[in-house]
Amino acid sequence: MEGGSAAGEAAAGEAAALREALRLLRIEPSAAGPSAARAGGAEPCSRNVLRKRRRWERVLAARRRRRRQERERSRARRAGGRGAARRHSKALAEERLLEARASGPRLCVDLGMADSMTLKETSRLASQIRRLYGANRQAEKPFWLYLTEFVVGSLIYEECFRMNDGFSNYLMDTTQESYLDLFPLDAIVYLTPDSENVLEDIDPKKVYILGGLVDESIHKKLTLRRAQEQSLQTARLPIREYMVKAVNTKNYHSETLAINQDPKLARCLESWSFFWKRLRASRCRETLSRVTHSASAVQCWK
């Protein structure tokens, strides 16, 4: 009995010593042992470990903030650079347009025949005016544009404002007057594909008139008769002289172009003669053929 009592006291002393050691280590006795660690998750850490962990977390958070701020600054710089480039390009385009307004050349879209068009044709004409303005604005040597007989409240007036965002801010002149009231007769050249005169060069002292007409039925010599009735000079683009006819199953070749295809007029304004020299290259001939031979090409000057 005495031996068993001594053994029990020894075991109790060891258990007390173990509990004291665990207390000093701030570990709960119930959490001791591998099975308890697996069941309850990670073991608690000492104060030093926790302090180091918190400091490292603060360092990581600071690094993430700095990287996020650097990305934001970089995006702002890139956006600012693109914005500055766009503003510079816009300023140059406006400067070139105002120079054309002062010294020419000038291009006028005659809307005096707009009342004869259907709603569909009028909408297509409004779309062509937008594309003409955009292409002309990008040209190195643009025309100054006029829209004449642009009557307030008319169908073409309503369609231009409905279909073209920012139309009221376009840098061009719009008037309800006729071009006959704005320019001297000897300065006006009406562009029509039925003219016998070939236009090879642009004279900045002249005003070139485009018939603002989308006519899907293709009335022959309409603009030529209009110009002759008004005793105006006429001219045609040298399409016949430089065009290479492509193979066409419908055997359809038209010299009637939309106002923004005349031919891609605003992009060829820098030097008309230079354009026609370049047109001899096969790529330019193919491009012009695609434009002029399209059966669905919209008619604007006849």
C-alpha positions in Angstrom: 0.0 0.0 0.0 2.8 2.3 0.8 4.5 1.7 -2.5 1.3 2.4 -4.4 0.7 5.6 -2.4 4.2 6.8 -3.2 3.7 6.2 -6.9 0.5 8.1 -6.8 2.1 11.1 -5.1 4.9 11.0 -7.7 2.5 11.0 -10.6 0.5 13.9 -9.0 3.7 15.9 -8.6 4.6 15.4 -12.2 1.2 16.4 -13.3 1.4 19.6 -11.2 4.8 20.4 -12.6 3.5 19.9 -16.1 0.6 22.2 -15.5 2.9 24.9 -14.1 5.1 24.7 -17.1 2.1 25.0 -19.5 0.9 28.0 -17.5 4.2 29.7 -17.8 4.1 29.1 -21.6 0.5 30.4 -21.6 -0.8 27.2 -23.1 -4.0 25.8 -21.8 -3.6 22.3 -20.6 -6.7 21.2 -22.6 -5.0 22.4 -25.8 -1.8 20.4 -25.2 -0.9 17.5 -27.5 -0.9 16.9 -31.2 -4.5 15.9 -31.4 -5.6 19.0 -29.7 -3.5 21.2 -32.0 -5.0 19.5 -35.1 -8.5 19.9 -33.7 -8.3 23.5 -32.6 -6.1 24.9 -35.5 -2.8 26.7 -35.1 -1.2 27.0 -31.7 -1.2 30.5 -30.1 2.1 32.4 -30.5 4.2 34.3 -28.1 4.0 38.1 -27.8 7.2 38.6 -29.8 5.9 36.4 -32.7 2.6 38.2 -32.7 4.3 41.6 -32.6 6.5 40.6 -35.6 3.5 39.3 -37.4 1.5 42.5 -37.0 4.4 44.6 -38.1 4.9 42.5 -41.2 1.2 42.8 -42.0 1.5 46.6 -41.7 4.5 46.6 -44.1 2.7 44.5 -46.6 -0.4 46.8 -46.4 1.8 49.8 -46.9 3.4 48.2 -50.0 0.0 47.4 -51.5 -1.1 51.0 -50.9 2.0 52.4 -52.6 1.6 50.1 -55.6 -2.0 51.0 -56.0 -1.2 54.7 -55.8 1.6 54.3 -58.4 -0.8 52.5 -60.8 -3.3 55.3 -60.3 -0.7 58.0 -61.0 0.6 56.0 -64.1 -3.0 55.8 -65.5 -3.5 59.5 -64.8 -0.3 60.4 -66.6 -1.2 58.2 -69.6 -4.7 59.6 -69.8 -3.3 63.2 -69.5 -0.9 62.5 -72.3 -3.6 61.1 -74.6 -5.8 64.0 -73.7 -3.1 66.5 -74.4 -2.4 64.8 -77.8 -6.1 65.0 -78.7 -6.4 68.6 -77.7 -3.3 69.4 -79.8 -4.7 67.6 -82.8 -8.1 69.3 -82.4 -6.4 72.7 -82.2 -4.4 72.0 -85.4 -7.5 70.9 -87.3 -9.4 74.0 -86.2 -6.5 76.2 -87.2 -6.3 74.6 -90.7 -10.1 75.0 -91.2 -10.0 78.7 -90.1 -7.1 79.3 -92.5 -9.2 77.7 -95.3 -12.1 80.0 -94.4 -9.8 83.0 -94.8 -7.9 82.0 -98.0 -9.7 79.1 -99.5 -10.3 76.7 -101.1 -14.1 76.6 -100.6 -16.5 73.8 -101.1 -20.3 74.2 -101.0 -23.0 71.6 -100.8 -26.1 72.7 -102.7 -29.2 71.6 -100.8 -31.6 73.4 -103.1 -32.8 70.0 -104.4 -33.3 68.4 -101.0 -37.1 68.8 -101.2 -37.3 66.3 -104.0 -35.8 63.5 -101.9 -37.6 60.8 -99.8 -37.0 60.5 -96.0 -34.6 57.6 -96.6 -32.6 59.6 -99.2 -32.5 62.6 -96.9 -31.2 60.5 -94.0 -28.4 59.2 -96.2 -27.5 62.7 -97.4 -27.3 63.8 -93.7 -24.9 60.9 -93.0 -22.8 61.8 -96.0 -22.5 65.4 -94.8 -21.2 64.0 -91.5 -18.6 61.9 -93.2 -17.6 64.7 -95.6 -17.0 67.0 -92.6 -15.0 64.4 -90.7 -12.7 63.6 -93.7 -12.3 67.2 -94.6 -11.4 68.1 -91.0 -8.6 65.5 -91.0 -7.0 66.8 -94.3 -3.8 68.7 -94.2 -5.2 71.3 -96.5 -9.0 71.2 -96.1 -11.8 73.1 -97.8 -13.9 75.5 -95.9 -17.4 74.0 -96.2 -20.8 75.7 -96.8 -24.3 74.3 -96.7 -26.5 76.5 -98.7 -30.3 76.6 -98.8 -30.1 74.9 -95.5 -33.6 75.9 -94.5 -34.5 75.9 -90.8 -37.3 73.3 -90.1 -36.8 71.5 -93.4 -36.4 67.7 -93.5 -32.6 67.8 -94.3 -32.2 70.4 -91.4 -34.0 68.0 -89.0 -32.1 65.0 -90.1 -28.7 66.6 -89.9 -29.3 67.5 -86.2 -31.0 64.2 -85.5 -28.3 61.9 -87.0 -25.1 63.9 -86.4 -24.0 64.4 -82.8 -22.5 67.8 -82.2 -23.7 69.1 -85.6 -24.2 72.6 -84.2 -20.5 72.7 -83.3 -19.3 71.9 -86.8 -16.8 74.4 -88.1 -18.5 75.4 -91.3 -21.1 77.9 -92.6 -24.7 77.0 -92.9 -27.1 79.4 -94.5 -30.6 79.6 -95.9 -29.3 81.7 -98.9 -28.3 80.3 -102.2 -24.7 80.2 -103.3 -25.7 82.6 -106.1 -26.3 85.2 -103.5 -23.0 84.5 -101.6 -20.4 84.3 -104.4 -19.8 86.0 -107.7 -20.8 83.9 -110.7 -17.3 83.9 -112.3 -16.0 82.3 -109.1 -18.4 79.3 -109.0 -17.6 75.9 -110.5 -20.4 73.4 -110.4 -19.1 69.8 -110.2 -21.1 67.4 -112.4 -20.0 64.1 -114.1 -21.7 65.3 -117.3 -19.4 68.3 -117.8 -17.0 68.5 -120.7 -14.4 70.3 -118.6 -11.9 68.1 -116.7 -10.9 69.3 -113.2 -7.2 68.7 -112.8 -6.2 71.3 -110.1 -7.9 73.2 -107.3 -8.0 76.9 -107.5 -8.3 78.5 -104.1 -10.1 81.5 -105.6 -12.9 79.3 -106.9 -15.9 78.0 -105.0 -16.7 74.4 -105.9 -20.3 73.3 -105.7 -21.5 69.7 -105.0 -25.1 68.8 -105.7 -26.5 67.7 -102.3 -28.8 65.0 -103.7 -29.2 61.3 -103.1 -31.2 60.1 -106.0 -31.4 56.3 -106.2 -33.2 56.5 -109.6 -30.2 58.3 -111.2 -31.7 61.1 -113.2 -29.2 61.9 -115.9 -27.6 65.4 -116.3 -29.7 66.9 -113.5 -26.9 69.0 -112.0 -25.5 69.9 -115.4 -28.9 71.4 -116.4 -29.1 73.2 -113.1 -25.7 74.8 -113.7 -26.5 75.7 -117.3 -29.7 77.3 -116.2 -27.7 79.5 -113.8 -24.9 80.2 -116.4 -22.3 78.6 -114.2 -18.9 77.1 -115.0 -18.9 73.3 -114.8 -16.2 70.6 -114.3 -16.0 66.9 -113.7 -13.4 64.8 -111.9 -10.9 63.1 -114.3 -12.3 59.6 -113.5 -12.6 58.6 -117.2 -8.9 59.6 -117.8 -7.5 57.6 -114.8 -10.1 55.0 -113.9 -9.4 51.3 -114.6 -12.6 49.4 -115.0 -12.8 46.3 -112.9 -14.6 43.1 -113.9 -18.2 43.6 -113.1 -20.8 40.9 -113.6 -23.6 43.5 -113.7 -21.6 45.6 -116.3 -22.3 48.6 -114.2 -19.8 51.5 -114.0 -20.9 54.7 -112.5 -19.2 58.1 -112.2 -21.7 59.4 -109.8 -20.3 59.6 -106.3 -21.5 60.4 -102.8 -20.4 63.8 -101.5 -17.9 62.2 -99.1 -16.5 60.0 -102.0 -15.9 62.8 -104.5 -13.5 60.9 -104.6 -12.7 60.8 -100.9 -12.4 64.4 -101.7 -11.3 65.8 -98.3 -8.4 63.4 -98.1 -7.1 64.4 -101.5 -7.2 68.2 -101.0 -3.5 68.7 -100.2 -2.6 68.5 -103.9 -5.1 67.6 -106.5 -2.5 67.0 -109.2 -0.4 64.9 -106.8 -3.4 62.8 -106.1 -4.0 62.0 -109.7 -0.3 61.1 -110.2 -0.5 58.7 -107.3 -3.7 57.3 -108.8 -1.7 55.7 -111.5 -0.4 53.2 -108.9 -2.3 50.0 -109.0 -3.5 50.2 -105.4 -5.1 53.6 -106.0 -6.7 52.5 -109.2 -8.2 49.5 -107.4 -9.5 51.8 -104.6 -11.1 54.2 -107.1 -12.6 51.3 -109.0 -14.2 50.0 -105.9 -15.6 53.4 -105.1 -16.9 54.3 -108.6 -18.1 50.9 -109.7 -20.3 50.1 -106.7 -23.8 49.7 -107.9 -25.0 50.9 -104.5 -22.9 54.1 -104.6 -25.0 57.0 -103.4 -25.5 59.7 -105.9 -24.8 63.3 -104.9 -23.8 65.2 -108.1 -25.2 64.4 -111.5 
